[in-house]
């Protein structure tokens, strides 16, 4: 009876990790990285002072280009990798897949992790 949602519109797969930044703005809290729900195209971030929240509203920080050029493709499983990121950036991984399952066998370069570096300034709360 005491259960409560920590945030709305969360994707079924996401990452949460501690993030400390001294520049471009001081931040000591948690970062959540997710795709837009329901296989939406954008990669979103949220921040919070603790894993329990309160979580910020989602902000888009990257939009994979692969689905934009081919309506059969979608991206999902976005994750942040702060521990692997160089100073001033956040490394984000995501997967590109196809609605046509058999296409994944014909085009082996589709279903694999992809990585993008996002400026930390775009990730940190304003």
C-alpha positions in Angstrom: 0.0 0.0 0.0 3.0 2.3 0.5 4.4 1.7 -2.9 4.8 4.8 -5.1 6.3 5.5 -8.6 9.7 7.2 -8.5 9.2 8.7 -12.0 6.8 8.5 -14.9 7.3 7.4 -18.5 10.3 5.2 -17.8 11.5 2.7 -20.4 11.6 -0.9 -19.4 15.4 -0.9 -19.8 17.6 1.9 -18.4 20.7 2.7 -16.3 21.1 4.5 -13.0 24.6 5.4 -11.7 26.2 8.0 -9.5 27.7 11.0 -11.3 30.0 13.6 -9.9 31.1 16.6 -11.9 33.1 19.6 -11.1 32.8 21.2 -14.5 31.0 22.6 -16.4 28.7 22.8 -13.4 29.1 21.1 -10.0 26.9 18.1 -9.6 26.9 15.2 -7.1 23.9 12.9 -7.6 22.5 10.2 -9.8 22.0 9.9 -13.5 19.3 7.8 -15.3 19.7 7.1 -19.0 16.9 5.6 -21.1 15.3 5.5 -24.5 11.9 7.2 -25.0 9.2 4.8 -23.9 7.5 2.5 -26.5 10.6 2.4 -28.8 10.6 6.2 -29.2 13.7 7.5 -31.1 15.2 9.8 -28.5 17.8 9.0 -25.7 16.7 10.8 -22.5 18.4 11.6 -19.2 17.1 12.4 -15.7 19.0 13.5 -12.6 18.3 13.1 -8.9 20.1 13.7 -5.6 19.6 10.1 -4.6 18.4 6.8 -6.3 15.1 7.4 -4.7 14.6 10.8 -6.4 13.0 13.1 -6.8 13.9 12.5 -10.5 13.9 15.4 -12.9 11.8 15.5 -16.0 13.4 13.6 -18.9 15.5 15.6 -21.4 16.6 14.4 -24.8 20.3 14.4 -25.2 20.7 12.4 -28.4 18.6 11.1 -31.3 20.0 8.1 -33.1 20.1 8.7 -36.9 19.6 5.1 -38.0 15.8 4.9 -37.4 15.3 8.3 -39.1 16.5 6.9 -42.4 14.7 3.5 -42.2 11.3 3.1 -40.6 11.9 -0.6 -40.1 14.7 0.2 -37.6 14.4 1.3 -33.9 16.8 2.0 -31.1 16.5 0.8 -27.5 18.5 -0.2 -24.4 20.2 3.2 -23.9 22.6 3.1 -21.0 25.0 5.6 -19.5 28.6 4.7 -18.7 30.0 7.5 -16.5 32.8 5.4 -15.2 34.1 4.9 -18.7 33.6 8.5 -19.8 36.4 11.1 -20.3 36.1 14.3 -18.4 33.4 16.6 -19.7 31.5 13.9 -21.5 29.1 11.0 -20.9 29.5 7.8 -23.0 26.1 6.4 -23.9 25.4 3.0 -25.5 22.3 1.9 -27.4 21.2 -0.9 -29.7 19.7 -0.6 -33.2 17.3 -3.4 -34.1 14.7 -4.1 -36.8 11.0 -4.8 -36.7 11.7 -7.5 -39.3 13.5 -10.1 -37.1 15.0 -12.0 -40.1 16.7 -8.8 -41.3 19.0 -9.1 -38.3 20.4 -12.3 -39.8 20.8 -10.8 -43.3 22.5 -7.6 -42.0 24.8 -8.6 -39.2 25.9 -5.0 -38.6 22.5 -3.9 -37.4 22.1 -5.6 -34.0 25.2 -4.4 -32.1 26.0 -1.9 -29.4 26.6 1.7 -30.7 28.3 4.4 -28.7 28.0 8.2 -28.6 29.7 10.8 -26.5 27.4 13.5 -25.2 28.8 16.7 -23.7 28.3 16.6 -19.9 26.8 20.1 -20.2 23.8 18.6 -22.0 23.4 15.9 -19.2 23.7 18.0 -16.1 20.7 19.9 -14.6 20.3 23.4 -15.8 
